[in-house]
């Protein structure tokens, strides 16, 4: 049984209070937000909230409908990660039933079921899950049958900031209008939605519980380096690697078998946006790490997570994994959980504050959810 942190308990209470208020209001598509820093345990908080809501709702006699079902929407493959986490959480409690589309029975979403949906599987009318079906087997029909049988439908939009660009926002609005949930719960460390119904987990409270690092040190020790026969990019890589090695040594002194990971963010991943300068940086990084530092994909010290190339990613999240450097473009900025990630080197212009906050959040988790005697290990 998972024991919640104090701030998680407070967040659950805040979510419950706001949800009950919105369930009592006439109409539908009422919005509430959970804003919580990366590493604070948003999925666990939501799981505890769902459990308590389904336990309490039958006794809320002032509500017209006292059953609820959920549709959990997440971008990329994040819905699988959340589905597995909730399935594990509810393996003993059994108050909530996490399901995927193929698990639906009787062509209807049932009370206390949480249907996990990949956004890319419902964002086009031609997609199997939402296209018209003579058999009545699409998402909208499943949801409508639940409503007919006196079950309120609540939609959870995970990493809702990803739905902020104009094209995605318009399509999201169309999908939500077709689902027409009673309540929409939008979850993110950097939410875009504005609403009076917001539950906020303060970063200071998460730090106090030692779930995340105390802060970020920007460009450490750069003032001690001078231009020599190395390029500036090579100097940056040396500084980052030295910091990674310093952290590894600090863990060893504490008797911790934790191998800190250096994240190197390369320029944009799409070929049509890669400039000659972008390509030059990519080639230089890979060559320099291999020739000067003996860090390659062959010896598994380097992992690559690019759209057309993925190497050494299996078990990379484990704290003792031997990989020391991960090259990526955008992939880790969304929901990736690797607590040993400790140093971030960015080779791209930072146009979006939201995207930058999400990326930096990857090096803020604590590997063992506690702070260490050596203060260097408590900083990103």
Secondary structure, 3 states (H helix, E strand, C coil): CCCCCHHHHHHHHHHHHHHHHHHHCCCCCEEEEEECCCCCCHHHHHHHHHHHHHHHHHHCCCCCCCEEEEEEEECCCHHHHHHHHHHHHHHHHCCCEEECHHHCCCCCCCCCEEEEEEHHHCCCCCCCCCCCCCCCCCHHHHHHHHHHCCEEEEEEEECHHHHCCHHHHHHHHHHHHHHCCCEEEEEECCCCCCCCCEEECCHHHHHHCCCECCECCCCCCHHHCCCCCCCHHHHHHHHHHHHHHHHHHHHHHCCCCCCCEEEEECCCCCCCCCCHHHHHHHHHHHHHHHHHHCCCCCCCCEEEEECCEEECCCCCCCCCCCCCEEEECCHHHCCCCCCCEEEEEECCCCCCHHHHHHHHHHHCECCCCCCCCCHHHHEC
